[in-house]
Amino acid sequence: MSESTNVATTGSRTTQILGFVVLLGLSVVFVLAFVVTEPDAVQQDAVRMFYIHVPAAIVALYLTVPALAVASAMALYKKTRWWDITAAAAAELGVVFCGLTLVTGVIWGRPIWNTWWEWGDVRLLTTLVLFLMLLGYLAYRRSVVDPGTRARRSAVIALVASTNVLLVNRSVIWWQNRTLHQKSSLIEGRLEDMKLFTFALSTLVFAVMFFWMMIHRFRIGWLEHKIETVGVDAAIAERRASAHAGLDEAISHPALEKEGST
Amino acid sequence: MREIWAVAEKDLRIELRSRIVASQVLPFALIVLILFGLALDADKATLRAFTPGLFWITVLFTSILTIQRSVAVEVESEAFESLRLAGTAPWRIFAGKALAVSVQLIAIEVVLAVGVIVLYRSSFEAPGVAAVGALSATVAIASAGSLYGVLAVGNGVRDTILPMLLLPVLAPVLIGATRAFDAGLGTAAVNGWAWAGLLGVVAIIYGTIGAAAYGVVLEDA
């Protein structure tokens, strides 16, 4: 008889479909971005990085961080592990997409600004600060053992970090003379036809990818929570069993039995 | 107000008796100033040009030690528990702690200001804007520090996690304070009052968040 394999998984029919959509969507985006679309008149081929950089930034700033803020506020309000695990999942994805934004921005900046990094650019600095805040949040979560304490305290850290999104968003407007960063190409209407379609598709695919990764990361967090709970329950059961065994042994001791008979 | 002052007075009295800030934190700040001088090859023009940045980086490093000390005095004697049992509102405890840290940091900043005048040969050409900027920045540092200091309590890695959490939060303060000092020291043509005003806004935001969240983080301290 084969041994039963009850392996917990983070996959489901929905995530399989989402995963397939993401894989297909990314393939199409890469073909459109690097083969089909024309080079820019000013930026030449460097503009192709735009189709990865901007969607990653949009997902980082307007999906992961708001998700982190809402989940953290709810974790404080509802005091449930569900919201805390959601917040942790959003923060990890925030680090991933924020990191991707910074890396692609640095690669794009070299040919366009003639420098890998520009200290005078406020948007770069505020995005880097947000990235460091999210890393600090994750490091903090790892350092606190008690789940309740971890949930409450990390929620406060997350809410403070989330306010930085306003600075990142407004930086190109508030510090116009201290930024090399361009304003939104979309708002200024500089994207047309295939470029606009590629950008829109890429943003959509990145958004779906966020939800797909979020579901998986949440389920991993939930399984970790279950393991913690099972571990604690098992330890309590073992302690109770050993306590009962000790009690039985004490009762069946010859001296006690003799005393009982008299 | 009386409760806020009582908490602040307690911390300052402990400091006056133990003299940890005076005997350890302040010398550390001066050593950092000297090390910057050595690292920049004691070049007068370079030191003078970078004085605002070097000054505020030293203040940030020093503030980590001051905040750790501020939290340690409560944790070592389980005083947070006593403060809570005394019925003091968490936001008042927060305000008292932040006030005490602010006073200590201002004392350190005064000594550091003398240090940059003597060691870096800098001069305060517009002391008013430098003073207002420094005061706002100090309140912002003390507010964020008092909140994050308690967050770092009781997780076993307090000394290492606090700088990682706090320094990114204080990055806007570093930028604003450096610009305000640029105007104060005449090292760059910037609108120092605008930066001082921005620092005031940051101080109010950090103070409000700290006062609102202190009760939550104090539960587990």
Chai-1 contact restraints between the chains, C-beta under 6 A:
chainA,res_idxA,chainB,res_idxB,connection_type,confidence,min_distance_angstrom,max_distance_angstrom,comment,restraint_id
A,V129,B,P168,contact,1.0,0.0,6.0,A-B,restraint_1
A,V129,B,A171,contact,1.0,0.0,6.0,A-B,restraint_2
A,L132,B,P168,contact,1.0,0.0,6.0,A-B,restraint_3
A,M133,B,P168,contact,1.0,0.0,6.0,A-B,restraint_4
A,G136,B,M164,contact,1.0,0.0,6.0,A-B,restraint_5
A,G136,B,L165,contact,1.0,0.0,6.0,A-B,restraint_6
A,A139,B,M164,contact,1.0,0.0,6.0,A-B,restraint_7
A,Y140,B,I161,contact,1.0,0.0,6.0,A-B,restraint_8
A,S143,B,N155,contact,1.0,0.0,6.0,A-B,restraint_9
A,S143,B,V157,contact,1.0,0.0,6.0,A-B,restraint_10
A,S143,B,I161,contact,1.0,0.0,6.0,A-B,restraint_11
A,V144,B,N155,contact,1.0,0.0,6.0,A-B,restraint_12
A,T149,B,D220,contact,1.0,0.0,6.0,A-B,restraint_13
A,R152,B,V216,contact,1.0,0.0,6.0,A-B,restraint_14
A,R153,B,L151,contact,1.0,0.0,6.0,A-B,restraint_15
A,R153,B,V217,contact,1.0,0.0,6.0,A-B,restraint_16
A,V156,B,A213,contact,1.0,0.0,6.0,A-B,restraint_17
A,V156,B,V216,contact,1.0,0.0,6.0,A-B,restraint_18
A,V156,B,V217,contact,1.0,0.0,6.0,A-B,restraint_19
A,V160,B,I209,contact,1.0,0.0,6.0,A-B,restraint_20
